[in-house]
Amino acid sequence: MITSPGLNLEQYWQILPPDWPGGFLWHWLVFTIIIIVFVLLLVMGYIWLERRGMGRMQARLGPNRLGPFGLLQPVADAVKVLIKEDLVPTNADKVVHLLAPIVAFTPTLMIFAVVPFQNGALLADLNIGILYVVAISSVSTVGVFMAGWGSNNKYSLLGAMRNVAAVVSYEIPLVLSIIGVVLIAGSLSLNQIVLAQDIPFILLQPLGFLLFFIAGCAEINRSPFDLMEADSELVAGFHTEYSGMKFALFYLVEYAEALAIASIITTLFLGGWRGPLLPPWLWFVIKVIIVFFVMVWTRSTLPRVRIDQLMALAWKFLLPLALINLLITGIQVLAWPDALPWGVIFLNFAIAVVLVLLWSKLFKLGWGRVEV
């Protein structure tokens, strides 16, 4: 990692004691409440930001009736969906149908247990924090598959199977892009990774950032990879047979996963809570919102791909580039074990541009034909 001689981070950022505000139970209770409030508030903010942002990008207004600038529209939507009737198909597996949204949402919420909002301000500073994130985030796929299977609907099952295929495929380049960050930081702890970023790792790992962003969007069903909910093919996909509060929970999962990906990108590549002047937690929130805005931007810009193109992108484009990026990062860390020189920044950006342009010439998504 790049470090500054004599830099004492404790002089610049307040470090919360591990048991803040005092005792294990109080620490657990306070940070659990903080995480739940953070997720719910940011999810409502995400919904408003996406609808208003896409409205501007598509030359329309977006929600603007309830509250100033339509800020209360997510609240009205939540109330509306919660009072709707909960319908369950006659032939559905009712137990699986009921448990699916819970199984999908709980792991997404658990991811934030190891995400630092400030130096030491997190529920659990695990020394294998990023490994925990990778492991627990994949469990949400089980909930999606349960929804497709338990609904006893062919469209729901196809949507769920597409989700399983996407997660299995894109998890590999996503994890490989994370390993490059771990090699530079020398730690699996998310808090230690943030502390290691005297400059954001996006400058040292531009290709890794690009790979993580694409793979993350594909895993959480964000456009242009939203084939699990392709309305022209599968109605509403895996949650076709859901209504009322169960549907609201799946809707919450979609945006909570986007928040989780934005939070992990902020932590791994954008310096996390670090920044001048403003409070650390505010820097974290600002960066998370900026990352989500980029997600909205790509959704408004790029058309949806086909399922064969989705699979080809993972295995033929992202995976080879992820392996090459990991190899280059490993060589650099071996060459400069103590600290990477500043010149590596320009070298890695040049390598990223050349690799993406070169591989895009060799790689074909299969326009006009179906690949198997």
C-alpha positions in Angstrom: 0.0 0.0 0.0 1.0 3.6 -0.4 1.7 5.3 2.9 2.9 8.7 4.1 5.8 8.7 6.6 4.9 9.7 10.1 1.1 9.8 9.3 -0.8 9.1 12.5 -4.4 8.4 11.5 -5.6 8.8 15.1 -4.8 12.5 14.9 -7.2 13.0 12.0 -10.1 10.6 12.6 -11.7 9.8 15.9 -11.5 6.1 16.7 -14.5 4.6 18.5 -13.6 2.0 21.2 -14.5 -1.6 20.2 -17.3 -1.8 22.8 -18.8 1.7 22.2 -21.1 3.0 23.7 -20.0 0.6 26.5 -20.5 -3.2 26.9 -21.1 -5.9 24.4 -25.0 -5.8 24.6 -25.2 -2.0 24.3 -22.7 -2.1 21.4 -24.8 -4.8 19.6 -28.1 -3.0 20.3 -27.0 0.5 19.2 -25.3 -0.6 16.0 -28.1 -2.9 15.1 -30.5 0.0 15.3 -28.1 2.2 13.4 -27.8 -0.4 10.6 -31.6 -0.9 10.3 -32.2 2.9 10.2 -29.4 3.4 7.8 -30.7 0.8 5.4 -34.3 1.9 5.5 -33.5 5.6 5.1 -31.0 5.1 2.3 -33.4 2.6 0.5 -36.2 5.3 0.5 -33.6 7.8 -0.7 -32.4 5.4 -3.4 -36.0 4.9 -4.6 -36.6 8.7 -4.8 -33.2 9.3 -6.4 -33.7 6.7 -9.1 -37.1 7.8 -10.1 -36.2 11.5 -10.1 -32.9 10.8 -11.8 -34.3 8.6 -14.5 -37.0 11.2 -15.0 -34.5 13.9 -15.8 -32.4 11.6 -18.0 -35.6 10.6 -19.9 -36.8 14.2 -20.2 -39.7 13.8 -17.8 -40.5 15.0 -14.3 -40.6 11.9 -12.1 -42.6 11.9 -8.8 -43.3 15.5 -7.7 -46.6 15.5 -6.0 -46.1 14.2 -2.4 -43.9 16.5 -0.3 -41.3 18.9 -1.6 -39.7 17.6 -4.9 -41.7 14.4 -4.3 -39.6 13.3 -1.3 -42.6 11.6 0.4 -43.4 9.5 -2.6 -41.4 6.4 -1.3 -43.4 6.7 2.0 -46.7 6.7 0.1 -45.6 3.7 -2.0 -44.6 1.8 1.2 -48.0 2.5 2.8 -49.9 1.6 -0.3 -48.1 -1.8 -0.8 -48.4 -2.8 2.9 -52.2 -2.4 2.9 -52.7 -4.5 -0.2 -54.1 -8.0 0.0 -51.6 -10.8 0.3 -52.5 -13.4 -2.4 -51.0 -16.8 -2.4 -51.5 -19.2 -5.4 -53.6 -22.3 -4.6 -51.0 -24.8 -5.7 -48.0 -22.9 -4.2 -45.8 -24.3 -1.5 -47.1 -22.0 1.1 -44.3 -22.4 3.7 -41.6 -21.8 1.1 -43.6 -19.0 -0.4 -43.8 -17.3 3.0 -40.1 -17.8 4.0 -38.6 -16.8 0.6 -38.6 -13.0 1.1 -37.3 -13.4 4.7 -34.4 -15.6 3.6 -33.6 -13.1 0.8 -33.7 -10.0 3.0 -31.9 -11.2 6.2 -28.4 -11.9 4.7 -28.5 -8.5 2.9 -29.0 -6.8 6.2 -26.3 -8.9 7.8 -23.7 -7.6 5.3 -23.7 -4.2 7.1 -22.5 -5.8 10.3 -18.9 -5.5 9.1 -19.1 -2.3 7.0 -17.3 0.6 8.8 -19.2 3.9 8.9 -16.2 5.5 10.7 -12.9 4.3 12.1 -14.1 1.6 14.6 -17.8 2.5 14.1 -19.1 -0.9 13.0 -21.0 -3.8 14.6 -18.1 -6.3 14.3 -14.6 -5.7 13.0 -13.9 -9.2 11.8 -10.4 -10.0 10.6 -12.0 -11.9 7.7 -14.6 -9.2 7.1 -14.6 -9.3 3.3 -14.7 -13.1 3.3 -17.8 -12.8 5.5 -19.4 -10.4 3.0 -18.8 -12.7 0.1 -20.2 -15.7 1.9 -23.3 -14.1 3.5 -24.3 -12.2 0.3 -24.7 -15.4 -1.7 -27.3 -16.7 0.7 -29.9 -14.2 -0.7 -29.9 -16.3 -3.9 -31.4 -19.1 -1.9 -34.4 -16.9 -1.0 -34.8 -15.9 -4.7 -34.8 -19.6 -5.7 -37.3 -20.4 -3.0 -39.6 -17.7 -4.3 -39.4 -19.1 -7.8 -39.9 -22.7 -6.7 -42.5 -22.1 -4.1 -44.7 -20.0 -6.4 -45.4 -23.0 -8.7 -45.2 -20.7 -11.7 -43.0 -21.4 -14.7 -42.1 -17.8 -15.2 -41.1 -17.4 -11.6 -39.0 -20.6 -11.7 -37.2 -19.4 -14.9 -36.5 -16.0 -13.3 -35.1 -17.7 -10.2 -32.9 -20.0 -12.3 -31.6 -17.1 -14.2 -30.6 -15.5 -10.8 -28.8 -18.6 -9.7 -26.9 -18.8 -13.1 -25.9 -15.1 -12.8 -24.7 -15.4 -9.2 -22.7 -18.6 -10.0 -21.1 -16.9 -13.0 -20.4 -13.4 -11.8 -19.3 -14.4 -8.3 -16.0 -15.6 -9.7 -14.8 -12.4 -11.3 -16.2 -10.4 -8.4 -14.1 -12.4 -5.9 -11.0 -12.2 -8.1 -11.4 -8.4 -8.2 -11.5 -8.3 -4.4 -8.3 -10.3 -4.0 -6.4 -7.6 -5.8 -7.5 -5.1 -3.1 -6.7 -7.6 -0.3 -3.2 -8.1 -1.7 -2.4 -4.4 -1.6 -4.0 -3.7 1.8 -2.6 -6.9 3.4 -5.8 -7.5 5.4 -9.3 -9.0 5.0 -10.7 -6.6 7.6 -12.8 -3.9 5.9 -11.8 -1.3 8.5 -8.1 -2.1 7.9 -8.6 -1.9 4.1 -10.1 1.6 4.6 -7.1 2.6 6.8 -4.7 1.3 4.1 -6.1 3.7 1.5 -4.0 6.8 1.8 -5.2 7.2 -1.7 -8.3 5.4 -2.9 -7.7 2.0 -4.3 -9.7 2.8 -7.4 -6.5 4.6 -8.5 -4.4 1.5 -7.9 -7.0 -1.0 -9.1 -9.0 0.7 -11.9 -9.6 -2.5 -13.7 -10.6 -4.3 -10.5 -13.1 -1.5 -9.7 -14.6 -1.9 -13.2 -14.9 -5.7 -12.9 -16.4 -5.4 -9.4 -18.9 -2.8 -10.4 -20.1 -4.8 -13.5 -20.2 -8.2 -11.6 -22.0 -6.6 -8.6 -24.7 -5.0 -10.8 -25.2 -8.4 -12.5 -25.5 -10.3 -9.2 -28.1 -7.9 -7.7 -30.2 -7.8 -10.9 -29.5 -4.2 -11.9 -30.0 -3.1 -15.5 -28.8 -3.9 -18.0 -28.6 -7.3 -16.3 -32.2 -7.4 -14.9 -33.1 -10.7 -16.8 -34.7 -12.2 -13.7 -37.5 -9.6 -14.0 -37.6 -9.1 -17.7 -41.2 -8.1 -18.1 -41.2 -8.8 -21.9 -40.2 -12.4 -21.2 -41.1 -13.5 -17.6 -43.8 -11.1 -16.4 -42.2 -10.0 -13.1 -39.8 -13.0 -12.8 -39.3 -14.7 -9.5 -41.7 -12.5 -7.6 -44.6 -12.7 -10.1 -46.9 -14.4 -7.5 -46.1 -12.0 -4.7 -48.2 -9.1 -3.4 -48.7 -7.0 -0.4 -46.0 -7.0 2.3 -44.1 -10.0 0.8 -43.7 -8.1 -2.5 -42.6 -5.0 -0.5 -39.9 -7.1 1.2 -38.6 -8.2 -2.2 -38.6 -4.6 -3.3 -36.7 -3.7 -0.2 -34.2 -6.5 -1.0 -33.5 -5.1 -4.4 -32.6 -1.7 -3.2 -30.9 -3.0 0.0 -28.6 -5.1 -2.3 -27.8 -2.0 -4.3 -27.0 -0.2 -1.1 -24.8 -3.1 0.0 -22.8 -3.1 -3.3 -22.4 0.6 -3.2 -21.2 0.4 0.4 -18.7 -2.4 -0.4 -17.4 -0.4 -3.5 -17.0 2.7 -1.3 -15.1 0.7 1.4 -12.8 -1.2 -1.0 -12.1 1.3 -3.7 -13.1 4.9 -2.6 -11.5 5.2 0.8 -14.6 4.4 2.8 -15.3 7.0 5.4 -12.0 8.9 4.8 -12.2 12.5 3.6 -11.4 16.1 4.6 -13.5 18.6 6.7 -16.8 16.7 6.9 -17.6 14.0 9.5 -16.4 10.5 8.5 -19.8 9.0 8.4 -21.1 11.8 6.1 -18.3 11.1 3.7 -19.3 7.5 3.6 -22.9 8.3 2.9 -21.9 10.8 0.1 -19.8 8.2 -1.6 -22.5 5.6 -1.4 -25.0 7.9 -3.0 -22.6 8.8 -5.8 -22.0 5.1 -6.6 -25.7 4.4 -6.7 -26.2 7.4 -9.0 -23.7 5.7 -11.4 -25.9 2.6 -11.2 -29.0 4.7 -12.1 -27.0 6.3 -15.0 -26.1 2.9 -16.5 -29.7 1.7 -16.1 -31.0 4.7 -18.0 -28.3 4.4 -20.7 -27.7 0.8 -21.6 -30.3 -1.7 -23.1 -31.0 -5.0 -21.5 -28.9 -7.9 -22.7 -30.1 -11.4 -23.5 -29.5 -14.3 -21.2 -26.8 -15.9 -23.4 -25.0 -12.5 -23.6 -25.2 -12.2 -19.8 -23.4 -15.6 -19.5 -20.9 -14.8 -22.2 -20.0 -11.5 -20.6 -19.1 -13.2 -17.4 -17.1 -16.2 -18.7 -15.5 -14.7 -21.9 -14.8 -11.1 -20.8 -14.8 -10.5 -17.1 -13.2 -13.8 -15.9 -10.1 -13.5 -18.2 -9.6 -9.8 -17.3 -10.0 -10.6 -13.6 -7.3 -13.3 -13.8 -4.9 -11.0 -15.7 -5.6 -8.1 -13.2 -4.9 -10.5 -10.3 -1.6 -11.6 -11.9 -0.5 -8.1 -12.5 -1.4 -7.1 -9.0 0.5 -10.0 -7.5 3.6 -9.1 -9.5 3.5 -5.5 -8.3 3.1 -6.5 -4.7 6.0 -8.9 -5.0 8.1 -6.2 -6.7 7.3 -3.5 -4.1 6.3 -5.4 -0.8 6.5 -2.4 1.4 4.6 0.3 -0.6 3.6 0.7 -4.2 5.2 3.7 -5.9 3.0 6.5 -7.2 4.0 5.6 -10.8 1.9 2.4 -10.5 -1.2 4.5 -10.7 -0.5 5.6 -14.3 0.8 2.2 -15.2 -2.4 0.4 -14.0 -4.7 2.9 -15.7 -2.8 2.3 -19.0 -3.0 -1.5 -18.5 -6.7 -1.3 -17.8 -7.5 0.8 -20.9 -5.3 -1.4 -23.2 -6.9 -4.6 -21.8 -10.5 -3.4 -22.1 -10.0 -2.1 -25.6 -8.0 -5.2 -26.8 -10.4 -7.7 -25.2 -13.4 -5.9 -26.6 -12.0 -6.5 -30.1 -11.7 -10.2 -29.4 -14.9 -10.7 -27.4 -18.3 -11.0 -29.1 -21.5 -10.8 -27.2 -23.3 -12.7 -29.9 -25.4 -10.0 -31.5 -27.9 -11.4 -33.9 -27.4 -15.0 -32.8 -28.0 -17.1 -29.7 -24.9 -18.6 -28.1 -25.2 -21.8 -26.0 
